[in-house]
Amino acid sequence: MSPVEDHPLRYQLANELHARPFPSMKAPCAAAYVAFKQPEMAANRDRQADIDHLHKLLDRHGAQHPQPGATHYYGQVGRYWLKWEQHTEFVTYTIFSEGIEERPFDPRAFDPFPQDWLAQAPGQRVTSILIRVEPRVPADQINARLRDWFVPESLAVSAVLEDAAIMAGDFRIDQNGHMRFALFASEKTGQRRMGRIVQRLCEIETYKSMSMLGFARVRGLGAQLGALDTRLTELVESMSDETSKAEDTLHSLLEISAELETLSAQSSFRFGATWAYEAIVNERIAALREERYEGRQTFREFMVRRYQPAMRTVRSAQDRLDAMSARGVRAANLLRTRVDVERSAQNQTLLESMDKRADLQLRLQRTVEGLSVVAISYYAVSLASYLLYPLEAPTGLSKGLLTALITVPVVLLVWAAVRRLRRAVEK
C-alpha cells in the first residue's frame, strides 16, 4: 500500500477517546474527590494556574509531572493513586486508596490533599466527596449501616449494573464539608466496573452542583425580572394614551430593552451550561441502570423530586427573559406604528395646507393676470395711438375716436396672448 498522508490531528483525536480511563478499584477501598471552580469567568480562566497547582501537589509526593498542555493525569502519588481532570469551568482531583478506615467516612481520607495546598487552589470548592466501598454484606447489615451513616429523609439507595453493587447517598454535606456515598460491591464485580461506578457517582454529584449554579443565578434574577416586567407593562399601557409623548416612551423603552439584553447576555452562558450539565446528570444516572432496593427511592427518583424542580425553575426564568425580550420588540413595533400614524396625519394636514395655499396662490395669480392685461393693454393702446395719429387728417377722425376704436381689439389681443402664455407654462 502506498504511503498516505495523515491529518496532523488524526492520532491526537483518536487517543483523546482513550485519554481518561476509569480507575480500577477493589473492595474494600475509598475515594476522596474535590472540584474547584473560579467564581467569575471560569471558562476563560488561566488554565496554566490549574496545572501549576497540580504540579505543587505532585511535588509534595515526589511524583512525575504530566506532559505540557495536558488536560488530565492519572498516576501514583505515594501509596495512593491520583486522577486529575481539567474541564471547561472546573478542575477535579480524586484520590483512590486501598482499604478503608475503621471510622466510616473519616475526614483523614483527605490527608493526601494538604491543607495549605487546598487553601492555594486557583478557585473555590464546588463539591467534595467521600466514597466508601465495602464488600457486599447481608441486607440487614446494609440497612443498619445506612441508618447510621445517612439522613433517612433524603436517602437514595439502588442496585446498579445488574446488581453489581448497592449504591447509597443522601446528598447532604456532613460536618466536615463533604458529601457521602457508600458502595457495597458484589464478589463478581470487576475492578474496572467498580471504578466506573465510583467515577459516575463523582460525575453525578459534580454536574448536579454545577447545574445548580444556574438555579442560584435565577434566584438573583427574580427581583430584576419582576421590576422590568412591571415597567414594561406600564409602558405598553401608556402607549394607548394620546397625551403621552412618543419621544419619552421611546427613551423608556430603550432603557428597558438595554437592561433585558444585558441580563440575557450575562445569563446566556450559564443557562446553556446548566442544560448541558443537567443532560450529563441524567445520562450518568441512566448508565447505572438502577433497580429498586428494599423499597427505597432510587437516585433517579431523588432527582425527579428534588433536582428537576430546580431545573424547571431555571427553564422558566429563561423562558420569561426571552418572552420579555420579545415583548420589548413588539412594544417597539407598536411604538413605530404609532409614530408612523402620527406622521401620516401630520403629512395629511401639511398637504391640505399646501392645497389651500396653492388654491390661494392660483387665485392671486389670476388676479395679477387680470391686472397685467389692463396694464399691458394700457401701454399697448398708447403705443398704437401714436401710430394712428397721422391718420387723423386723412380720415377726419379725432385722436380720441381713433384711440377708442383700437382699445377693444388691443385688449382682446393682449388677453389672448397672456392666456396662451399661461397655458404653455402649465403644460
KOLPAKOL-12516 format. One record per residue (C-alpha): x, y, z; residue number from 1. Coordinates in nm, 3 decimals, padded with zeros to 5 digits, m for minus. Layout:
residues N
((X,Y,Z),NUM)
...
This chain:
residues 427
((00.000,00.000,00.000),1)
((00.140,00.339,m00.098),2)
((00.212,00.589,00.184),3)
((m00.087,00.803,00.280),4)
((m00.052,01.144,00.438),5)
((m00.230,01.158,00.775),6)
((m00.416,01.456,00.906),7)
((m00.193,01.626,01.167),8)
((m00.460,01.577,01.436),9)
((m00.552,01.216,01.349),10)
((m00.365,01.042,01.631),11)
((m00.437,01.317,01.883),12)
((m00.812,01.295,01.822),13)
((m00.812,00.914,01.824),14)
((m00.617,00.899,02.150),15)
((m00.849,01.155,02.311),16)
((m01.119,00.886,02.331),17)
((m00.889,00.674,02.549),18)
((m00.724,00.954,02.746),19)
((m00.948,00.940,03.054),20)
((m00.964,00.575,03.161),21)
((m01.175,00.465,03.455),22)
((m00.980,00.375,03.769),23)
((m00.951,00.015,03.889),24)
((m01.087,m00.035,04.240),25)
((m01.132,m00.343,04.454),26)
((m01.339,m00.353,04.772),27)
((m01.262,m00.255,05.037),28)
((m01.134,00.082,04.918),29)
((m01.212,00.452,04.935),30)
((m01.206,00.763,04.720),31)
((m01.173,01.131,04.813),32)
((m01.284,01.377,04.547),33)
((m01.278,01.757,04.521),34)
((m01.371,02.000,04.241),35)
((m01.259,02.364,04.214),36)
((m01.411,02.644,04.008),37)
((m01.317,03.009,03.978),38)
((m01.604,03.236,04.089),39)
((m01.604,03.453,03.775),40)
((m01.525,03.388,03.406),41)
((m01.429,03.028,03.480),42)
((m01.448,02.923,03.116),43)
((m01.188,03.188,03.022),44)
((m00.960,03.134,03.322),45)
((m00.584,03.097,03.311),46)
((m00.558,02.720,03.276),47)
((m00.188,02.725,03.348),48)
((m00.278,02.810,03.707),49)
((m00.460,02.475,03.729),50)
((m00.155,02.291,03.601),51)
((00.078,02.478,03.838),52)
((m00.145,02.383,04.129),53)
((m00.131,02.017,04.020),54)
((00.249,02.036,03.997),55)
((00.268,02.159,04.356),56)
((00.072,01.857,04.474),57)
((00.282,01.615,04.270),58)
((00.599,01.775,04.404),59)
((00.475,01.717,04.759),60)
((00.456,01.344,04.687),61)
((00.761,01.328,04.458),62)
((00.551,01.219,04.160),63)
((00.623,01.279,03.793),64)
((00.462,01.576,03.615),65)
((00.221,01.527,03.322),66)
((00.319,01.628,02.972),67)
((00.299,02.001,02.887),68)
((m00.051,02.111,02.791),69)
((m00.214,01.802,02.945),70)
((m00.580,01.826,03.048),71)
((m00.582,01.503,03.250),72)
((m00.349,01.298,03.465),73)
((m00.359,00.955,03.633),74)
((m00.068,00.827,03.832),75)
((00.061,00.705,04.165),76)
((00.141,00.952,04.442),77)
((00.293,00.771,04.737),78)
((00.064,00.483,04.833),79)
((m00.233,00.645,04.662),80)
((m00.349,00.692,04.307),81)
((m00.438,01.041,04.184),82)
((m00.670,01.131,03.898),83)
((m00.677,01.492,03.779),84)
((m00.905,01.632,03.508),85)
((m00.938,01.981,03.366),86)
((m01.285,02.074,03.238),87)
((m01.438,02.380,03.075),88)
((m01.530,02.553,03.402),89)
((m01.373,02.345,03.675),90)
((m01.091,02.109,03.766),91)
((m01.121,01.786,03.969),92)
((m00.888,01.581,04.189),93)
((m00.961,01.224,04.302),94)
((m00.753,01.019,04.546),95)
((m00.801,00.642,04.540),96)
((m00.678,00.437,04.833),97)
((m00.680,00.065,04.911),98)
((m00.850,m00.038,05.230),99)
((m01.087,00.171,05.443),100)
((m01.068,00.348,05.774),101)
((m01.229,00.186,06.074),102)
((m01.430,00.504,06.125),103)
((m01.680,00.544,05.837),104)
((m01.617,00.848,05.618),105)
((m01.314,00.951,05.818),106)
((m01.202,01.300,05.703),107)
((m00.844,01.172,05.715),108)
((m00.914,01.035,05.367),109)
((m00.840,01.392,05.252),110)
((m00.494,01.392,05.413),111)
((m00.323,01.342,05.071),112)
((m00.451,01.694,04.994),113)
((m00.250,01.918,05.231),114)
((m00.446,02.197,05.398),115)
((m00.212,02.473,05.279),116)
((m00.225,02.331,04.925),117)
((m00.608,02.334,04.935),118)
((m00.601,02.696,05.052),119)
((m00.389,02.790,04.747),120)
((m00.631,02.638,04.496),121)
((m00.699,02.871,04.197),122)
((m01.072,02.875,04.259),123)
((m01.339,02.780,04.509),124)
((m01.460,02.437,04.610),125)
((m01.772,02.336,04.418),126)
((m01.805,01.997,04.584),127)
((m01.604,01.738,04.774),128)
((m01.698,01.374,04.819),129)
((m01.602,01.080,05.037),130)
((m01.684,00.740,04.885),131)
((m01.659,00.427,05.094),132)
((m01.654,00.093,04.910),133)
((m01.717,m00.223,05.111),134)
((m01.781,m00.586,05.014),135)
((m02.146,m00.683,04.987),136)
((m02.298,m00.794,05.320),137)
((m02.648,m00.918,05.407),138)
((m02.936,m00.676,05.365),139)
((m02.995,m00.626,05.739),140)
((m02.635,m00.520,05.792),141)
((m02.655,m00.282,05.494),142)
((m02.975,m00.129,05.630),143)
((m02.817,m00.083,05.973),144)
((m02.521,00.099,05.825),145)
((m02.742,00.317,05.611),146)
((m02.936,00.422,05.920),147)
((m02.613,00.516,06.097),148)
((m02.446,00.692,05.807),149)
((m02.719,00.887,05.626),150)
((m03.026,01.103,05.680),151)
((m03.330,00.879,05.611),152)
((m03.542,01.163,05.470),153)
((m03.322,01.219,05.165),154)
((m03.151,00.880,05.142),155)
((m03.141,00.727,04.793),156)
((m03.043,00.360,04.751),157)
((m03.041,00.137,04.446),158)
((m02.883,m00.170,04.297),159)
((m02.682,m00.078,03.987),160)
((m02.542,m00.253,03.680),161)
((m02.734,m00.578,03.718),162)
((m02.676,m00.598,04.094),163)
((m02.302,m00.531,04.065),164)
((m02.322,m00.305,04.370),165)
((m02.558,m00.133,04.611),166)
((m02.519,00.247,04.583),167)
((m02.638,00.484,04.858),168)
((m02.616,00.853,04.943),169)
((m02.824,01.135,05.094),170)
((m02.674,01.432,04.901),171)
((m02.611,01.620,05.227),172)
((m02.292,01.792,05.337),173)
((m02.154,01.647,05.661),174)
((m01.987,01.836,05.945),175)
((m01.652,01.814,05.765),176)
((m01.787,01.974,05.448),177)
((m01.805,01.659,05.233),178)
((m02.076,01.463,05.053),179)
((m02.100,01.095,05.148),180)
((m02.166,00.795,04.924),181)
((m02.143,00.427,05.010),182)
((m02.099,00.131,04.777),183)
((m02.143,m00.235,04.865),184)
((m01.976,m00.434,04.588),185)
((m02.071,m00.789,04.494),186)
((m01.798,m01.050,04.470),187)
((m01.849,m01.084,04.094),188)
((m01.795,m00.712,04.032),189)
((m01.469,m00.647,03.846),190)
((m01.223,m00.375,03.942),191)
((m01.284,m00.164,03.633),192)
((m01.661,m00.188,03.671),193)
((m01.622,m00.076,04.030),194)
((m01.409,00.214,03.909),195)
((m01.680,00.313,03.658),196)
((m01.944,00.321,03.930),197)
((m01.725,00.542,04.152),198)
((m01.644,00.772,03.859),199)
((m02.011,00.810,03.768),200)
((m02.103,00.886,04.126),201)
((m01.848,01.168,04.129),202)
((m01.975,01.299,03.797),203)
((m02.340,01.292,03.910),204)
((m02.261,01.500,04.218),205)
((m02.026,01.739,04.033),206)
((m02.254,01.812,03.739),207)
((m02.553,01.840,03.973),208)
((m02.366,02.105,04.171),209)
((m02.256,02.287,03.856),210)
((m02.609,02.291,03.713),211)
((m02.743,02.428,04.042),212)
((m02.533,02.739,03.976),213)
((m02.795,02.821,03.715),214)
((m03.062,02.797,03.984),215)
((m02.863,03.036,04.205),216)
((m02.834,03.274,03.911),217)
((m03.211,03.262,03.855),218)
((m03.286,03.343,04.217),219)
((m03.080,03.658,04.178),220)
((m03.263,03.746,03.855),221)
((m03.612,03.714,04.002),222)
((m03.637,04.064,04.152),223)
((m03.484,04.228,03.843),224)
((m03.717,04.049,03.604),225)
((m04.017,04.137,03.821),226)
((m03.929,04.508,03.823),227)
((m03.862,04.512,03.448),228)
((m04.186,04.325,03.379),229)
((m04.384,04.588,03.572),230)
((m04.213,04.876,03.394),231)
((m04.265,04.716,03.054),232)
((m04.634,04.654,03.123),233)
((m04.688,05.013,03.236),234)
((m04.504,05.140,02.930),235)
((m04.720,04.938,02.690),236)
((m05.036,05.062,02.865),237)
((m04.919,05.423,02.839),238)
((m04.876,05.389,02.464),239)
((m05.255,05.400,02.424),240)
((m05.266,05.739,02.598),241)
((m05.278,06.010,02.334),242)
((m05.125,06.264,02.574),243)
((m04.802,06.065,02.613),244)
((m04.510,06.175,02.402),245)
((m04.352,05.925,02.167),246)
((m04.003,06.057,02.246),247)
((m04.043,05.989,02.619),248)
((m04.192,05.648,02.552),249)
((m03.908,05.561,02.316),250)
((m03.647,05.664,02.573),251)
((m03.806,05.446,02.844),252)
((m03.842,05.155,02.604),253)
((m03.475,05.177,02.508),254)
((m03.375,05.168,02.874),255)
((m03.581,04.855,02.942),256)
((m03.462,04.681,02.625),257)
((m03.100,04.758,02.710),258)
((m03.140,04.611,03.059),259)
((m03.307,04.299,02.919),260)
((m03.032,04.249,02.663),261)
((m02.768,04.292,02.934),262)
((m02.935,04.030,03.154),263)
((m02.968,03.797,02.857),264)
((m02.602,03.836,02.765),265)
((m02.490,03.783,03.124),266)
((m02.707,03.474,03.168),267)
((m02.685,03.302,02.829),268)
((m02.367,03.108,02.907),269)
((m02.492,02.997,03.249),270)
((m02.824,02.883,03.102),271)
((m02.651,02.686,02.826),272)
((m02.410,02.527,03.074),273)
((m02.699,02.436,03.305),274)
((m02.876,02.239,03.031),275)
((m02.553,02.064,02.935),276)
((m02.480,01.967,03.297),277)
((m02.839,01.853,03.353),278)
((m02.816,01.627,03.048),279)
((m02.494,01.472,03.180),280)
((m02.653,01.407,03.521),281)
((m02.945,01.227,03.359),282)
((m02.715,01.031,03.128),283)
((m02.489,00.917,03.414),284)
((m02.785,00.801,03.621),285)
((m02.933,00.616,03.322),286)
((m02.596,00.447,03.258),287)
((m02.605,00.293,03.608),288)
((m02.926,00.102,03.520),289)
((m03.078,00.134,03.865),290)
((m03.307,m00.121,04.028),291)
((m03.507,m00.057,04.343),292)
((m03.353,m00.186,04.665),293)
((m03.562,m00.273,04.971),294)
((m03.842,m00.042,04.854),295)
((m03.629,00.272,04.890),296)
((m03.620,00.564,04.650),297)
((m03.366,00.543,04.370),298)
((m03.123,00.814,04.264),299)
((m03.347,00.892,03.966),300)
((m03.648,00.937,04.190),301)
((m03.448,01.163,04.419),302)
((m03.350,01.377,04.122),303)
((m03.709,01.394,03.997),304)
((m03.833,01.511,04.338),305)
((m03.551,01.740,04.449),306)
((m03.338,01.831,04.147),307)
((m03.573,01.859,03.849),308)
((m03.793,02.130,04.010),309)
((m03.485,02.349,04.036),310)
((m03.406,02.286,03.669),311)
((m03.765,02.369,03.573),312)
((m03.731,02.694,03.765),313)
((m03.422,02.779,03.561),314)
((m03.600,02.696,03.238),315)
((m03.900,02.905,03.343),316)
((m03.674,03.203,03.417),317)
((m03.503,03.168,03.080),318)
((m03.839,03.148,02.903),319)
((m03.957,03.454,03.096),320)
((m03.648,03.650,02.999),321)
((m03.690,03.551,02.633),322)
((m04.060,03.639,02.644),323)
((m03.987,03.981,02.795),324)
((m03.729,04.049,02.526),325)
((m03.987,03.954,02.263),326)
((m04.242,04.182,02.433),327)
((m03.990,04.465,02.415),328)
((m03.953,04.406,02.041),329)
((m04.332,04.404,01.993),330)
((m04.364,04.723,02.200),331)
((m04.104,04.886,01.977),332)
((m04.303,04.781,01.671),333)
((m04.621,04.924,01.822),334)
((m04.444,05.248,01.903),335)
((m04.309,05.263,01.550),336)
((m04.662,05.210,01.416),337)
((m04.794,05.488,01.638),338)
((m04.522,05.725,01.522),339)
((m04.593,05.635,01.158),340)
((m04.965,05.703,01.205),341)
((m04.897,06.036,01.373),342)
((m04.652,06.125,01.100),343)
((m04.907,06.032,00.831),344)
((m05.165,06.254,00.999),345)
((m04.916,06.542,01.011),346)
((m04.832,06.488,00.645),347)
((m05.201,06.486,00.557),348)
((m05.253,06.814,00.742),349)
((m04.950,06.958,00.569),350)
((m05.078,06.851,00.228),351)
((m05.418,07.006,00.297),352)
((m05.247,07.328,00.399),353)
((m05.037,07.319,00.084),354)
((m05.352,07.264,m00.127),355)
((m05.518,07.566,00.031),356)
((m05.207,07.770,m00.020),357)
((m05.183,07.661,m00.385),358)
((m05.550,07.749,m00.441),359)
((m05.495,08.090,m00.285),360)
((m05.185,08.138,m00.494),361)
((m05.381,08.044,m00.807),362)
((m05.649,08.296,m00.728),363)
((m05.388,08.561,m00.665),364)
((m05.218,08.467,m00.986),365)
((m05.540,08.507,m01.182),366)
((m05.598,08.846,m01.018),367)
((m05.249,08.950,m01.113),368)
((m05.307,08.826,m01.466),369)
((m05.617,09.050,m01.492),370)
((m05.422,09.348,m01.368),371)
((m05.141,09.261,m01.606),372)
((m05.381,09.256,m01.901),373)
((m05.509,09.600,m01.803),374)
((m05.160,09.742,m01.762),375)
((m05.023,09.589,m02.081),376)
((m05.333,09.695,m02.274),377)
((m05.293,10.050,m02.145),378)
((m04.940,10.074,m02.275),379)
((m05.027,09.890,m02.598),380)
((m05.317,10.127,m02.671),381)
((m05.091,10.426,m02.607),382)
((m04.831,10.294,m02.849),383)
((m05.093,10.209,m03.113),384)
((m05.248,10.557,m03.076),385)
((m04.918,10.716,m03.162),386)
((m04.907,10.502,m03.473),387)
((m05.261,10.607,m03.579),388)
((m05.239,10.978,m03.502),389)
((m05.104,11.059,m03.853),390)
((m05.434,10.921,m03.994),391)
((m05.633,11.190,m03.820),392)
((m05.621,11.435,m04.111),393)
((m05.686,11.190,m04.396),394)
((m05.971,11.015,m04.219),395)
((m06.119,11.313,m04.043),396)
((m06.136,11.114,m03.720),397)
((m06.025,11.266,m03.396),398)
((m05.748,11.123,m03.177),399)
((m05.998,11.025,m02.914),400)
((m06.209,10.831,m03.165),401)
((m05.903,10.655,m03.310),402)
((m05.794,10.555,m02.958),403)
((m06.141,10.427,m02.879),404)
((m06.155,10.219,m03.198),405)
((m05.826,10.035,m03.123),406)
((m05.878,09.989,m02.749),407)
((m06.107,09.685,m02.765),408)
((m05.901,09.495,m03.027),409)
((m05.577,09.563,m02.838),410)
((m05.724,09.447,m02.506),411)
((m05.851,09.130,m02.670),412)
((m05.518,09.061,m02.831),413)
((m05.329,09.116,m02.502),414)
((m05.573,08.895,m02.311),415)
((m05.540,08.617,m02.571),416)
((m05.159,08.641,m02.565),417)
((m05.143,08.622,m02.183),418)
((m05.382,08.328,m02.172),419)
((m05.185,08.141,m02.438),420)
((m04.864,08.204,m02.246),421)
((m05.018,08.073,m01.919),422)
((m05.138,07.754,m02.088),423)
((m04.794,07.695,m02.234),424)
((m04.638,07.729,m01.888),425)
((m04.896,07.495,m01.731),426)
((m04.822,07.229,m01.992),427)
